[in-house]
Amino acid sequence: MRPSYTLGWSCRSFFRSLYFQPQLGDHAVRQKSQFLRAPGVSAIDVAILGGGLAGTAASIHLARAGFRVLCIEPTPVNGVLVGESLDWSAPPLLAELGFPMHRLIDEGIATYKKHVIVTFGDGGACEYIPGCWLAQKPWNVELRTLHIDRAALRDRLRAVVSSLDIAILEDRVVAIERHSGRIISVTTASGQTIGARFYLDASGVSASLMPRRIRASTRNYGPQKVALWNYFTVSNPPEGTTIHTGNGGRRYMEWIWEIPINPNTIGVGYVAPADAIKARRQQGEPIDRIYAEALARIPRLATILPNVHRPVPHAATWRCRVHERITGENWIAIGESASMIDPMTSNGVTAALRHAQEAARIVISAGRRTRLSRLARMLYTRRAVAMARFFNCGIERIVYDWPIRERIGTFFAGRVYTVPAWLFNLLYTRTQPRGLVATMLFCAALATFRSIADVADWLCRRFPRPAVTCSTGNAS
């Protein structure tokens, strides 16, 4: 009977793995902590390249599981960070790190985000609010999310890192030694060579060390964009994100965000195609004038210009893109090193925290081995790439570019994008699709939406017509 029992158990385990990957309980974590500290195991279990949000979150998850983590980060810059408006899936991920919503609110580093308001160039506006039915059984969805002071959150995460005795090396990775799909070691600018069993690439959008090292194919979405932003002192900021849309005389959308990051401060940013900003800069216009003129077009923002925190706005340039290969035999790319998601989606923080959580789970499940599970890596890649392509394709096809937006109007374009984006995010959070079947079904649904957006964009380009006038309403 013994062979029959073993075969039955193995079959049940296999079919269970098709639908989900088991999470490690406290007992399993304690067992892993024992052998990870056993003689003969590498002094560094995981080297994390980058100390941004994704890298910091991953280091916390791994350190709590008993792994010895080294985080390699250039000298920390205590500047400002973009990504203050969180989507509805981010708070549970922050709570796993020890920062539930009520704590962030009580400490004054976050405000509630109860809705999103979109204004139009003709003076109209609409409000996007999750339906109240979602808060009822069986959904039980928290209808509020957060605006957060990213610099203050970074400081608190650093305090957690310090309490867990995670090693920090203030240096920059300049070379990677690899053999086939395996990373052997990394070399820093100071000449140190560092080896570890596993590597997490959280080096960010500018570096993307691992994907670029293996020359992974990349999908780009939309033109290069520039963001100019600053902070203003206000009283009684609204409990929601406001997006002011326009096109500056062009068919590709420009927009301004208005985000209350704490009870006395709002962040206001202006996003435009890089070629438009470059043309104005070549004509001798400074960025502070470009920024001020953009805000002055909105009467309410014009009144707060004297309350600006600094004379010259912050600036950043990016292009949305997704790397097609983001894992290897002993490494995983996370956060913006894996994909750059457009900030209008409010999904950047969620993606970073999600990648960190899932990559840490894969590393923990590897145990004493020196290779990560091939199936787990493949499924992580499928999910991360599919979600990034879904958000970037949707926002570019439906909102930024002109064909669909001019065909159905800005209000309906926003709704056509927002409803699926919110629902897919909710579905991902609730179902946690980690197994083979669940991942494939979820990715197929995302691909279907992308295909519909591509076809609609092609049809609207081929058969254009004037935009429908509809700029007010309530999307609930």
C-alpha positions as CSV (number, residue, x, y, z in Angstrom):
1,M,0.0,0.0,0.0
2,R,2.9,2.3,0.5
3,P,3.6,3.0,-3.3
4,S,-0.2,3.6,-3.8
5,Y,-0.2,6.2,-1.0
6,T,2.9,7.9,-2.3
7,L,1.5,8.1,-5.9
8,G,-1.9,9.4,-4.7
9,W,-0.2,12.1,-2.5
10,S,2.0,13.2,-5.4
11,C,-0.9,13.4,-7.8
12,R,-2.9,15.5,-5.4
13,S,0.1,17.8,-4.8
14,F,0.6,18.2,-8.6
15,F,-3.1,19.2,-9.3
16,R,-3.1,21.5,-6.2
17,S,-0.1,23.3,-7.7
18,L,-2.0,24.0,-10.9
19,Y,-4.3,26.3,-9.0
20,F,-2.2,27.8,-6.3
21,Q,1.3,27.8,-4.7
22,P,1.3,27.2,-1.0
23,Q,2.3,30.0,1.3
24,L,4.8,29.4,4.0
25,G,3.6,29.3,7.6
26,D,5.6,30.3,10.6
27,H,6.8,26.7,11.2
28,A,8.2,26.5,7.6
29,V,9.9,29.9,8.0
30,R,11.6,28.8,11.2
31,Q,12.8,25.6,9.5
32,K,14.3,27.6,6.6
33,S,15.9,30.0,9.1
34,Q,17.7,27.0,10.6
35,F,19.3,25.7,7.4
36,L,20.0,29.1,6.0
37,R,22.3,29.6,8.9
38,A,23.8,26.2,8.7
39,P,27.6,25.7,7.9
40,G,28.4,25.7,4.2
41,V,25.7,28.1,3.1
42,S,26.7,31.3,1.4
43,A,27.3,34.3,3.7
44,I,24.7,36.2,1.7
45,D,21.5,34.5,0.7
46,V,20.0,37.3,-1.4
47,A,21.7,40.4,-2.9
48,I,19.1,43.1,-3.8
49,L,20.3,45.6,-6.3
50,G,18.6,48.8,-5.5
51,G,17.0,50.3,-2.4
52,G,13.8,51.9,-3.7
53,L,10.3,50.8,-2.8
54,A,10.4,47.4,-4.5
55,G,13.9,46.6,-3.2
56,T,13.2,47.7,0.4
57,A,9.9,45.8,0.5
58,A,11.5,42.6,-0.8
59,S,14.4,42.9,1.7
60,I,11.8,43.2,4.6
61,H,9.9,40.1,3.5
62,L,13.1,38.1,3.1
63,A,14.7,39.2,6.3
64,R,11.5,38.4,8.3
65,A,11.7,34.9,6.8
66,G,15.3,34.4,8.1
67,F,17.3,35.2,5.0
68,R,20.5,37.1,5.1
69,V,20.0,40.0,2.8
70,L,22.4,42.6,1.4
71,C,20.9,45.6,-0.2
72,I,23.3,47.4,-2.6
73,E,22.2,51.0,-3.1
74,P,24.1,54.2,-4.2
75,T,24.3,56.9,-1.5
76,P,20.7,57.4,-0.5
77,V,19.1,60.6,-1.9
78,N,16.6,62.2,0.4
79,G,14.7,63.9,-2.4
80,V,11.1,63.6,-3.5
81,L,9.5,60.6,-5.1
82,V,6.6,60.4,-7.6
83,G,3.7,58.0,-7.1
84,E,1.7,59.5,-4.2
85,S,-1.8,58.6,-5.4
86,L,-2.3,54.9,-4.7
87,D,-4.8,52.6,-6.3
88,W,-7.3,50.5,-4.3
89,S,-5.0,47.5,-4.2
90,A,-2.0,49.1,-2.6
91,P,-3.1,49.5,1.1
92,P,-3.3,45.7,1.8
93,L,0.3,45.4,0.4
94,L,1.5,48.2,2.7
95,A,-0.3,46.6,5.6
96,E,1.8,43.4,5.1
97,L,4.9,45.5,5.7
98,G,3.4,46.8,9.0
99,F,1.8,50.0,7.7
100,P,-2.0,49.7,7.7
101,M,-4.1,52.7,6.5
102,H,-5.0,53.9,10.0
103,R,-1.4,54.1,11.0
104,L,-0.3,56.1,8.0
105,I,-3.3,58.5,8.5
106,D,-2.6,58.8,12.3
107,E,1.1,59.6,11.6
108,G,0.1,62.4,9.2
109,I,1.9,61.0,6.2
110,A,-1.2,60.1,4.2
111,T,-4.7,61.3,3.4
112,Y,-7.7,59.3,2.3
113,K,-8.4,59.0,-1.4
114,K,-12.1,58.5,-1.8
115,H,-12.6,59.3,-5.5
116,V,-10.9,60.6,-8.6
117,I,-12.1,63.8,-10.3
118,V,-11.3,64.5,-13.9
119,T,-11.7,68.0,-15.4
120,F,-11.8,68.9,-19.1
121,G,-10.6,71.8,-21.1
122,D,-14.1,73.1,-21.6
123,G,-14.7,73.5,-17.8
124,G,-16.6,70.3,-17.4
125,A,-15.7,67.6,-14.9
126,C,-16.7,64.1,-13.8
127,E,-16.2,62.1,-10.6
128,Y,-15.1,58.4,-10.5
129,I,-16.3,56.7,-7.3
130,P,-16.4,53.0,-6.6
131,G,-20.0,51.8,-6.3
132,C,-21.3,51.4,-2.7
133,W,-22.4,47.9,-3.5
134,L,-18.8,46.8,-3.5
135,A,-18.5,47.5,0.2
136,Q,-21.3,44.9,0.9
137,K,-21.2,41.2,1.1
138,P,-19.8,39.1,-0.6
139,W,-17.3,41.7,-1.9
140,N,-16.5,43.6,1.3
141,V,-14.2,46.0,-0.6
142,E,-12.6,48.9,1.2
143,L,-13.8,51.9,-0.9
144,R,-11.0,54.2,0.3
145,T,-7.4,54.2,-0.6
146,L,-4.6,56.7,0.1
147,H,-2.5,59.6,-1.0
148,I,0.8,59.2,0.6
149,D,3.9,61.2,1.3
150,R,6.4,58.9,-0.4
151,A,9.5,60.5,1.2
152,A,8.0,60.0,4.7
153,L,7.0,56.4,3.8
154,R,10.6,55.8,2.6
155,D,12.0,57.0,5.9
156,R,9.7,54.6,7.9
157,L,10.6,51.7,5.6
158,R,14.3,52.4,6.2
159,A,13.6,52.3,10.0
160,V,12.1,48.8,9.5
161,V,15.2,47.8,7.5
162,S,17.5,49.0,10.2
163,S,15.5,47.1,12.9
164,L,15.9,43.9,11.0
165,D,19.7,44.3,10.7
166,I,19.6,44.1,6.9
167,A,23.0,44.9,5.5
168,I,23.3,48.0,3.4
169,L,26.1,48.7,1.0
170,E,26.2,52.2,-0.3
171,D,27.7,51.5,-3.7
172,R,26.7,51.1,-7.4
173,V,26.7,47.9,-9.4
174,V,28.8,48.4,-12.5
175,A,29.4,44.9,-13.8
176,I,27.6,41.5,-13.7
177,E,29.3,38.2,-14.2
178,R,26.9,35.5,-15.4
179,H,27.1,32.0,-16.9
180,S,24.2,31.0,-19.1
181,G,21.1,32.1,-17.2
182,R,22.8,32.3,-13.8
183,I,24.3,35.3,-12.1
184,I,27.7,34.4,-10.6
185,S,28.6,37.7,-9.0
186,V,28.2,41.5,-9.2
187,T,31.0,44.1,-9.0
188,T,30.5,47.5,-7.5
189,A,32.1,50.9,-8.4
190,S,34.4,50.6,-5.4
191,G,35.8,47.3,-6.8
192,Q,34.0,44.9,-4.5
193,T,32.9,41.6,-5.9
194,I,29.8,40.2,-4.3
195,G,28.4,36.7,-4.6
196,A,25.0,35.4,-3.4
197,R,22.7,32.5,-4.0
198,F,20.0,34.7,-5.3
199,Y,19.7,38.2,-6.8
200,L,16.8,40.6,-7.0
201,D,17.1,43.4,-9.5
202,A,15.4,46.5,-8.1
203,S,17.7,49.0,-9.8
204,G,14.9,51.0,-11.4
205,V,13.7,52.2,-14.8
206,S,17.0,53.9,-15.7
207,A,19.3,50.9,-14.9
208,S,17.2,47.7,-15.3
209,L,20.5,45.9,-14.8
210,M,19.5,42.3,-15.4
211,P,17.1,42.7,-18.3
212,R,19.6,44.9,-20.1
213,R,22.5,42.6,-19.3
214,I,20.8,39.7,-21.0
215,R,19.4,42.0,-23.8
216,A,15.8,41.1,-23.1
217,S,13.4,42.2,-25.7
218,T,11.3,45.3,-24.7
219,R,7.9,46.7,-25.6
220,N,7.6,50.5,-25.5
221,Y,4.3,52.3,-25.1
222,G,3.7,55.8,-26.2
223,P,6.3,58.6,-26.6
224,Q,8.8,59.7,-24.1
225,K,7.2,61.9,-21.5
226,V,8.3,64.6,-19.1
227,A,6.9,65.3,-15.6
228,L,7.4,68.7,-13.9
229,W,6.1,68.8,-10.3
230,N,6.2,70.9,-7.1
231,Y,4.5,71.1,-3.7
232,F,2.2,73.8,-2.3
233,T,1.0,74.7,1.1
234,V,-2.8,74.6,1.3
235,S,-5.6,74.3,3.9
236,N,-8.4,71.7,3.7
237,P,-7.2,69.7,0.7
238,P,-9.8,67.6,-1.1
239,E,-10.2,63.9,-0.3
240,G,-9.4,62.7,-3.8
241,T,-7.0,62.9,-6.7
242,T,-7.8,65.5,-9.3
243,I,-6.6,65.1,-12.9
244,H,-6.9,68.1,-15.2
245,T,-6.8,67.0,-18.9
246,G,-5.9,69.0,-22.0
247,N,-3.8,68.7,-25.1
248,G,-2.0,72.0,-25.4
249,G,-3.1,72.3,-29.1
250,R,-1.9,68.7,-29.9
251,R,-3.9,65.5,-30.3
252,Y,-1.8,63.6,-27.7
253,M,-3.1,64.3,-24.2
254,E,-1.3,66.4,-21.6
255,W,-2.5,66.4,-18.0
256,I,-1.9,67.9,-14.6
257,W,-2.3,65.9,-11.3
258,E,-3.3,67.4,-8.0
259,I,-2.7,65.1,-5.0
260,P,-3.1,66.0,-1.3
261,I,-0.2,64.1,0.3
262,N,-0.8,65.3,3.8
263,P,-3.3,67.6,5.6
264,N,-1.4,70.7,4.7
265,T,0.4,70.0,1.4
266,I,-0.6,69.1,-2.2
267,G,1.6,67.9,-5.0
268,V,0.9,69.3,-8.5
269,G,2.5,67.8,-11.5
270,Y,2.4,68.6,-15.2
271,V,2.9,65.8,-17.8
272,A,3.6,66.4,-21.5
273,P,5.3,64.6,-24.4
274,A,9.1,65.1,-24.2
275,D,9.3,66.5,-27.7
276,A,6.9,69.3,-26.8
277,I,9.0,70.3,-23.7
278,K,12.2,70.0,-25.6
279,A,10.9,72.4,-28.3
280,R,10.1,75.0,-25.8
281,R,13.4,74.6,-24.0
282,Q,15.3,75.0,-27.3
283,Q,13.5,78.4,-27.6
284,G,15.0,79.4,-24.3
285,E,12.1,78.9,-22.0
286,P,13.1,77.7,-18.5
287,I,11.2,74.8,-16.9
288,D,9.8,77.0,-14.1
289,R,8.0,79.2,-16.7
290,I,6.7,76.1,-18.6
291,Y,5.4,74.7,-15.4
292,A,3.8,77.9,-14.1
293,E,2.1,78.6,-17.5
294,A,0.6,75.1,-17.5
295,L,-0.9,75.6,-14.0
296,A,-2.0,79.1,-14.7
297,R,-4.5,77.7,-17.3
298,I,-6.5,76.3,-14.4
299,P,-7.9,79.2,-12.3
300,R,-7.9,77.3,-8.9
301,L,-4.2,76.3,-9.4
302,A,-3.2,79.8,-10.5
303,T,-4.3,81.1,-7.1
304,I,-1.9,78.8,-5.2
305,L,1.2,79.5,-7.3
306,P,2.6,82.0,-4.6
307,N,2.6,79.1,-2.0
308,V,5.0,77.0,-3.9
309,H,7.7,75.2,-1.9
310,R,10.6,75.7,-4.2
311,P,11.2,78.1,-7.2
312,V,12.3,75.4,-9.7
313,P,10.0,72.3,-10.1
314,H,11.3,68.8,-9.9
315,A,11.7,67.1,-13.3
316,A,11.7,63.5,-14.5
317,T,11.7,61.9,-18.0
318,W,10.5,58.4,-18.8
319,R,9.0,56.1,-21.4
320,C,6.6,53.4,-20.5
321,R,8.0,49.9,-21.3
322,V,7.8,46.3,-20.4
323,H,10.7,43.8,-20.5
324,E,9.7,40.4,-21.8
325,R,12.2,38.4,-19.8
326,I,12.5,39.4,-16.1
327,T,13.8,36.2,-14.4
328,G,16.7,33.8,-14.7
329,E,18.0,30.7,-12.9
330,N,18.8,32.6,-9.7
331,W,17.6,36.1,-10.3
332,I,14.3,38.1,-10.6
333,A,13.7,41.7,-11.7
334,I,11.1,43.6,-9.7
335,G,9.5,47.1,-9.7
336,E,10.5,49.5,-12.4
337,S,13.4,47.3,-13.4
338,A,10.9,44.9,-14.8
339,S,8.4,47.4,-16.2
340,M,7.6,51.1,-16.2
341,I,3.9,51.7,-15.8
342,D,2.5,55.1,-16.6
343,P,1.8,57.2,-13.5
344,M,-1.7,58.1,-14.7
345,T,-2.7,54.5,-13.8
346,S,-1.8,55.0,-10.1
347,N,-0.5,51.4,-10.4
348,G,3.2,51.9,-10.0
349,V,3.3,51.5,-6.2
350,T,1.1,48.5,-6.3
351,A,3.2,46.9,-9.0
352,A,6.4,47.5,-7.0
353,L,4.9,46.0,-3.8
354,R,3.4,43.1,-5.6
355,H,6.6,42.2,-7.4
356,A,8.5,42.4,-4.1
357,Q,6.0,40.1,-2.4
358,E,5.9,37.5,-5.1
359,A,9.6,37.5,-5.7
360,A,10.3,37.0,-2.0
361,R,7.8,34.1,-2.0
362,I,9.6,32.4,-4.8
363,V,13.0,32.8,-3.1
364,I,11.7,31.6,0.2
365,S,10.1,28.5,-1.4
366,A,13.5,27.7,-3.0
367,G,14.8,26.7,0.4
368,R,18.4,25.4,0.5
369,R,18.5,25.1,-3.3
370,T,20.6,27.4,-5.5
371,R,18.1,27.5,-8.3
372,L,14.7,29.1,-8.4
373,S,11.7,27.0,-9.5
374,R,11.4,27.2,-13.3
375,L,7.6,27.0,-13.1
376,A,7.4,29.7,-10.4
377,R,9.6,32.0,-12.5
378,M,7.6,31.5,-15.6
379,L,4.3,32.2,-13.9
380,Y,5.7,35.3,-12.2
381,T,6.9,36.6,-15.6
382,R,3.6,35.9,-17.2
383,R,1.7,37.8,-14.5
384,A,4.0,40.8,-14.2
385,V,4.4,41.3,-17.9
386,A,0.7,40.8,-18.6
387,M,-0.4,43.3,-15.9
388,A,2.1,45.9,-17.1
389,R,1.1,45.5,-20.8
390,F,-2.6,45.7,-19.8
391,F,-2.2,49.0,-17.9
392,N,0.2,50.6,-20.5
393,C,-1.7,49.5,-23.5
394,G,-5.1,50.6,-22.0
395,I,-4.0,54.0,-20.9
396,E,-2.2,54.7,-24.2
397,R,-4.8,53.4,-26.6
398,I,-7.9,54.7,-24.8
399,V,-6.8,57.9,-23.0
400,Y,-3.6,59.4,-24.1
401,D,-3.8,58.9,-27.9
402,W,-6.5,60.7,-29.9
403,P,-8.5,58.0,-32.0
404,I,-10.7,56.4,-29.3
405,R,-10.8,59.5,-27.1
406,E,-11.9,61.8,-29.9
407,R,-14.4,59.2,-31.1
408,I,-16.3,58.7,-27.8
409,G,-15.3,61.7,-25.8
410,T,-12.8,62.1,-22.9
411,F,-15.4,61.2,-20.2
412,F,-16.4,57.9,-21.7
413,A,-12.8,57.1,-22.6
414,G,-11.8,57.5,-19.0
415,R,-14.7,55.3,-17.9
416,V,-13.9,52.6,-20.5
417,Y,-10.3,52.4,-19.2
418,T,-11.0,52.9,-15.5
419,V,-13.7,50.2,-14.9
420,P,-11.7,47.3,-16.4
421,A,-8.5,48.5,-14.7
422,W,-10.1,48.7,-11.3
423,L,-11.9,45.4,-11.7
424,F,-8.8,43.5,-12.9
425,N,-6.8,44.9,-10.0
426,L,-9.5,43.9,-7.5
427,L,-9.6,40.4,-9.1
428,Y,-5.8,40.0,-8.8
429,T,-5.9,41.1,-5.2
430,R,-8.7,38.8,-4.2
431,T,-7.8,35.6,-6.2
432,Q,-4.0,35.8,-5.9
433,P,-3.5,33.9,-9.2
434,R,-0.3,32.0,-8.6
435,G,-0.8,28.5,-10.0
436,L,-0.6,27.5,-13.6
437,V,-4.3,27.4,-14.5
438,A,-5.2,30.5,-12.6
439,T,-2.3,32.5,-14.1
440,M,-3.1,31.4,-17.6
441,L,-6.8,32.2,-17.3
442,F,-6.0,35.6,-15.7
443,C,-3.5,36.5,-18.4
444,A,-5.8,35.4,-21.1
445,A,-8.5,37.8,-19.8
446,L,-5.9,40.7,-19.8
447,A,-4.8,39.8,-23.3
448,T,-8.5,39.9,-24.5
449,F,-8.9,43.4,-23.2
450,R,-5.7,44.5,-24.9
451,S,-6.8,43.0,-28.2
452,I,-10.1,44.8,-28.0
453,A,-8.3,48.1,-27.3
454,D,-6.0,47.5,-30.3
455,V,-8.9,46.7,-32.6
456,A,-10.9,49.7,-31.4
457,D,-7.9,52.0,-31.9
458,W,-7.4,50.7,-35.5
459,L,-11.0,51.2,-36.3
460,C,-11.1,54.7,-34.9
461,R,-8.0,55.7,-36.9
462,R,-9.5,54.2,-40.1
463,F,-12.9,55.7,-39.6
464,P,-12.5,58.9,-37.5
465,R,-15.3,61.2,-36.6
466,P,-15.7,64.3,-34.4
467,A,-15.7,63.7,-30.7
468,V,-19.0,63.2,-28.8
469,T,-19.6,66.1,-26.5
470,C,-20.0,64.6,-23.0
471,S,-17.9,66.1,-20.3
472,T,-19.9,65.8,-17.1
473,G,-21.1,62.9,-15.2
474,N,-20.6,60.5,-12.3
475,A,-18.9,57.1,-12.8
476,S,-20.0,54.8,-10.0
